[in-house]
Amino acid sequence: MIKATISVILSSALVCYVSAHGYVQEVVSGSTQYTGYLPLSDPYYKPPPNRIIRKIPGNGPVTNLSLIDVQCNGYTDGGSPGSAPAPIYAASVPAGSQLSLNWTTWPSSHIGPMITYMARAPSDITNWSPGDAAVWFKVAESGRTVDGKWASTDLLTATNSIYTFTIPPRLKAGQYIVRHEIIAIYAAYTYPGVQIYPSCIQIEVTGPGDAFPTSFVSFPGAYTPTTPGIVFDAYHNTSSPYPIPGPPVWTGGN
């Protein structure tokens, strides 16, 4: 009876979201796979599955850059700032190793960059929300190539919806939130129009490194309606480079 009820709920949810967008459904570190938070199924299980990705309300975008929602897709339990921490984290992700993030099928019309930030938790990450503090630093970005291919559509499709980035090799050990996003700009010729799709992944970085950035941004705050790349007419601006929003990538001395 319980399984039948869940099936009915999931079927209804799929109908509601069939025309929506996407999210990170799996994280791979080395030989270990972690299922991401699945907004169309996880909320209907009692108890809910333990995930390393913070809860999101669905697979739609954040469009108001002034809201805390832009940090981790805005799922707030009991009104807590930012997003509710996930119950677990990925253990022993060595600095210098790669994380592979598997997206759900992404609409071919939703062109734009893919950007990855990190933030070091001051204590237990399963109890930490950054709020509006400036704690985030950029570790990877991909926008539009010189031959006109976009990261979120052309390049992501070419890798079977798997985005891979490298943890800075000398990064100081500790527990971190990885804030990874697609910014869809197909309607960003004016503001509001840009669509932000962030996911926040909890990991523990290991290794002997001692490098750490000295410049940070906040979410909200890192992007405003006047930030280059937030307002961009992609269909009439095909000759000039696309300015990826946010600060420069911190390589950690790489």
N, C-alpha and C positions, 0 to 999 in steps of 0.2 A: 504493500500500500504506500509506504514512504517513498520507495523507488519510483512508483508510478506518479506520485504527486510531484516529485522533483523533475521527472521527465516532462510533465505538462508545463511546469514553470519555466524550464530551460527552453522548451519549444517556443513559448510566448516571448521569452527574452530574445531569442534569435530573430524572431519576426520583427521586434522593435529595433534591433540593431543591424539588420541585414544591410541597410544602406549607409551605415556609419563607417568608421575608419579603422584604427588599429592600435596595437599595443605590443609590448615585449611579452611573448608567451613562454620563453625558455631562456635560461642562461647556462652557458657551458664554460667551465673552468677546468682545463686539462681534460681528464677523462670523466669528470663529474658533471652531471646534468641536474639542473634545478628548474622545476616547473615554476613559471612566473605566476603572478596573481591573475586569476581568470575571472573577470567581472561578470561573465555570463553564467558561471556555474558555482564558483566558490561561495558566494553569499548564501546559497541554498542548502549547504551541508552543515550538519550539526554533529560534532564540532566542525568548524571550518578547517581546511587544510593549513598546515604551517608553510609559509612562503618566505622567500628572502626579498621579494619585491613588495613595497608598500601598497596598500589598497588604493584602487582607483574606482570611480563610480561607474565607468563604462568605457567605451572606446571612442568617445567624442573629444573635441578639442577644448582648450582654454583660449579665450579670445580677449579677455580683459587683462592687460598686463599689470594693472595695479593690484590685482587680487593675489592672496597667498596661494590660490589654486595653481598659479603658474610654476610653483616650486616642484610639486610632485603629483600633479593632477588633482590636487585639492580634496582628497577624501579626508574628512575630519570627523573623528569619533568624538562625540560629546563636545564639539566646538573647539577641540585642541588646535593650536596653530600649525599650519603646514599640513602634514599628513600623519596619520597614525603609524607609529613604528611597526614594522613587521615583527613577528614573534621570534624569528631566527635569522642567522646570517650565514653567508658562505664562508667556511673556515679555510684558512691557509691558502690564500691566493697570493703567490709569490710576486713581489715587485719585479717588473720586467716581463711578466707572463702576459698572455692574452686572455681577454674575456670575449666570448662570442654571444651576441644577443640576437635571438630569433624572433623576428616580428611576424605578426599575422599578415595575411595578404594585404598589400598596400595599394590604394587606388592609383592608377597610372596618371591621373590628372593632378594629384597632390604633390607637385614638384616643390623642392626646397632642400635646405641643408640638413645634415645630421650632426649634432654637437653633443659632446660628453664633458661633464664636470665631475669633480669629486669634492667631498667635504669630510674632514676628519672629526669624528665624534670625541668630545672631551671625556666621555665615560661610556657606560653601557649603551650601545647603539639601539638596543631594543627598547630603550626608554627615552630616546633623545629626539627632539624635534628642533631644527635650527631656527624656526620662526623667521623673523626678518633680518637676522644677523648676517653680516658679510663674512661668510665662511667658505664660499665656493671658488674653485679655481678650475680653469678649462684644461683638459688633457688631450682632447682630440676634436677635430672638425673636418667636415667634408662638404663642399658646396656644389658649384657648377664647374665642370672641367672646361678646358680651353676649346674642346670640340662640342660643347653644349650639353653634356650629359649631367643630369642632376643626381645628387647622392640618394635622395629618398625614393627615386623611381628607377631610373636607368641602372645605377650602380647597385642598388639593393636587389633589384630583380635579377641582375647578373650573378649574384651570390646566393640565390634561392632564399632571399629574405633574411639573410644572416649578416649582421654588422659586427665587425671585429675591431677591437682597439687594444692598445698595449698599456698596461699599468706602468707609469714612469719607473725606470729601472732602479733608481736610487731613492725612491720615495720612502719616507719614514714609516716604520711599521705602525699598525694600529687599526682600529675599526673605522670604516669609511662608508659614506653614502655615495654611490655612483648615480649621478643625475644625467640620464641620457634622453635625448629628445629628437623628434623630427619637427621642423618648423615648416608648415605648408604655406606657400606664398602665392598660390595660384590666384587668389583674390586680394592680394596685398598691395594693390595699386593705390589704396587709400587706407586710413585707419579709422575704425576697426576693419579688419579684413584678414590679417595674419591669423594663423591657427597654430597653437603650441600643443604638442603631444609629448609630455614628459613621463618618464618612468624613473622611480628611485629604488635602487638595488643596494642591499646591505651586504658588505663584504668585510673580511679581515685581511689586511695586507701584511705579509710576513717578509722577513729578510733583514739584512744588516744595514740597510741604507739609512742615511741621516738627512736627506734633502727634504726641504719643505718650502713652499712658496712664501712670499712676503706680501703679495697683493691678492685681494679677494673681492668678490662681488656678492650681492645678495639677490635673493628671489622672494618677493618682487624687488625690482630696482635695477637689475642688470640690463633689462630691455625697457625702452620707453617708446612712445609713438614717433620720436625723432631719431631713434637709433638706426644707423645705416643698416640696410637689409631687412628691417621690420616693415618699412614701406618701400615696395619695389615692384615696378611693373615689368614682370618677367617676359611678357609677350611683346612688349614694345621696346625692351631694353636688352637686346640680344648680343650687342657688340662689346659692351663694357663688362669688366669682371663683376661678379656678384659679391658685395661686401658681407661676409659672414658676421652676424651680430655677436656681441660680447667681446671680452678681452682676448689678448693673444694666448695661444696655447703655451702652457707651462710644460716643458719637457723634462724638468728635474735634472738638468745637467747632462742629458743624453746627447 
